[in-house]
Amino acid sequence: MILDSIDYTDQTFQLVARQELSRTAGGTTYGKDLGPALWAASYTSAPMPHSEAVSFEASLNALNGVIGTFDAYDLRRPYPLQHADGTFTDSAKIASVDGMKISLKELPAGFKLSAGDYLSLEVGGQRVLHQIVEPIVANGSGETAAFSIRPEPWPGTAEDDAVTLKMPTCRMALLPGSVTTRVSGMHTVISFQAGQV
């Protein structure tokens, strides 16, 4: 994974809504959803020796601009908050899907998920990343009640879909012209931006 090959000093990771506002001549405002929200990110590397930086540039160049893709995640929360050491069995599945909510099964008994934790799913051949927006705890059977996620479950999300809680990612591509390289003395800093595909 590109993100795991170097260290970073700066990151943004945001959910970008695909929405618009329209106003009538009479002043009435209407909001419209144009599709599921998508994740956008930017990353800035820690200063690295030039030789290491050139190797990393080669891995970015190998993506062929916007053509290639890579797996991206929020560096601040690679694991659920209450299980930050990552030592748990990552075998959960979706138990139900209802509107903006899902429930999970096959979690460890008493497993805690916090607001801000992430999970990813494979839906229709696409890796989709969701953020949990309310805390939830699995019961003794490893099942949860329904809880809210954003973006809402994509069409095709179904019961028994596998859930990834360790290093959950989404598939991203570099934004055109976003890779910048700054050389200073003995070190190089590389920045780039990406959007979910």
Secondary structure, 3 states (H helix, E strand, C coil): CHHHCCCEEEEEEEEECCEEEEECCCCCEEEEECCCCEEEEEEEECCEEHHHHHHHHHHHHCCCCCCCCEEECCCCCCCCHHHCCCCCCCCCEEEEEECCEEEEECCCCCCEECCCCEEEEEECCEEEEEEECCCEECCCCCCCCCEEEECCCCCCCCCCCEEECCCCCEEEEECCCCCEEEEECCEEEEEEEEEEC
